[in-house]
Amino acid sequence: MRILVVDDSKAMRMIVSRVLRQAGHGDDAIEEAENGLQALEIIRAGVPDLVLSDWNMPEMTGIELLRTLRSEHIAVRFGFVTSEHTPEMREQAIEAGAAFLLTKPFTPD
């Protein structure tokens, strides 16, 4: 499995990657991008199995990334891992095609 972790915080990318390994994904390829624009380039070069993205980032936000992927008909399983969580954000995420929205902090479970 190939997983792309997208977050402008290097520390948070490391935390998400560590939790993924603790959750049983230690043998999977975990890649990182520091914003949506960088993630878009990585995804266009080869679609991963899963994208875990922060919502607010410079260059391109997570929701902009997801909407761009869907407008380009790139079908990738996409979830948000974000410290912000409102009913409006959840609605936007689901409408745009996200599979889930996790709130930071989170556990391997």
C-alpha positions as CSV (number, residue, x, y, z in Angstrom):
1,M,0.0,0.0,0.0
2,R,1.2,3.5,-0.8
3,I,0.1,6.3,1.5
4,L,0.7,10.1,1.0
5,V,0.7,12.3,4.1
6,V,0.1,15.9,3.4
7,D,0.7,18.6,6.1
8,D,2.6,21.8,6.2
9,S,3.9,20.8,9.6
10,K,6.9,18.5,9.4
11,A,6.3,17.4,13.0
12,M,2.7,16.5,12.2
13,R,3.8,14.5,9.1
14,M,6.2,12.6,11.3
15,I,3.4,12.0,13.9
16,V,0.9,10.8,11.3
17,S,3.6,8.5,9.7
18,R,4.5,7.1,13.2
19,V,0.8,6.4,14.0
20,L,0.4,4.7,10.6
21,R,3.3,2.4,11.4
22,Q,1.9,1.7,14.9
23,A,-1.5,0.9,13.3
24,G,0.1,-1.9,11.2
25,H,1.3,0.0,8.1
26,G,5.0,-0.4,8.8
27,D,5.7,-2.2,5.6
28,D,3.7,0.2,3.5
29,A,5.3,3.1,1.5
30,I,4.6,6.3,3.3
31,E,5.4,9.5,1.4
32,E,5.1,13.1,2.5
33,A,4.1,16.4,0.9
34,E,4.2,19.8,2.7
35,N,1.2,21.3,0.9
36,G,-1.6,20.5,-1.5
37,L,0.3,21.8,-4.6
38,Q,3.3,19.5,-3.9
39,A,0.8,16.6,-3.2
40,L,-0.9,17.2,-6.5
41,E,2.3,16.8,-8.4
42,I,3.1,13.6,-6.5
43,I,-0.4,12.2,-7.1
44,R,-0.3,13.1,-10.8
45,A,3.0,11.2,-11.2
46,G,1.5,8.1,-9.6
47,V,-1.8,7.8,-7.7
48,P,-1.3,6.4,-4.1
49,D,-3.7,4.1,-2.4
50,L,-4.6,6.7,0.3
51,V,-4.1,10.4,0.9
52,L,-4.2,11.8,4.4
53,S,-4.3,15.5,4.3
54,D,-4.4,18.5,6.6
55,W,-7.1,21.1,5.8
56,N,-5.3,24.4,6.1
57,M,-2.0,24.7,4.3
58,P,-0.2,27.3,2.2
59,E,0.0,27.1,-1.6
60,M,-3.1,24.8,-1.9
61,T,-5.4,23.7,1.0
62,G,-6.5,20.2,1.5
63,I,-10.1,20.8,0.3
64,E,-8.7,22.6,-2.8
65,L,-6.5,19.5,-3.4
66,L,-9.4,17.2,-3.1
67,R,-11.6,19.2,-5.4
68,T,-8.8,19.5,-8.0
69,L,-8.3,15.7,-7.9
70,R,-12.0,15.1,-8.4
71,S,-12.2,17.6,-11.2
72,E,-9.4,15.8,-12.9
73,H,-11.2,12.5,-12.3
74,I,-8.4,11.2,-10.2
75,A,-10.0,8.6,-8.0
76,V,-7.9,8.2,-4.8
77,R,-9.2,7.4,-1.3
78,F,-8.8,10.6,0.5
79,G,-9.2,11.5,4.2
80,F,-8.6,14.6,6.3
81,V,-6.5,14.7,9.5
82,T,-7.1,18.2,10.9
83,S,-7.2,20.1,14.2
84,E,-10.2,22.0,13.0
85,H,-13.6,20.3,12.8
86,T,-16.9,21.9,12.2
87,P,-20.1,20.5,10.8
88,E,-19.6,22.7,7.7
89,M,-16.1,21.3,7.1
90,R,-17.4,17.8,7.4
91,E,-20.1,18.6,5.0
92,Q,-17.7,20.2,2.5
93,A,-15.3,17.2,2.8
94,I,-18.0,14.6,2.2
95,E,-19.5,16.6,-0.7
96,A,-16.0,16.9,-2.3
97,G,-15.5,13.1,-2.0
98,A,-13.6,12.6,1.2
99,A,-13.9,9.2,2.8
100,F,-13.4,10.6,6.4
101,L,-12.4,13.5,8.6
102,L,-10.3,12.7,11.7
103,T,-9.7,15.3,14.3
104,K,-6.2,15.8,15.8
105,P,-5.1,14.4,18.2
106,F,-5.8,10.9,17.3
107,T,-4.7,7.3,18.2
108,P,-3.7,4.3,16.1
109,D,-7.1,2.9,16.7
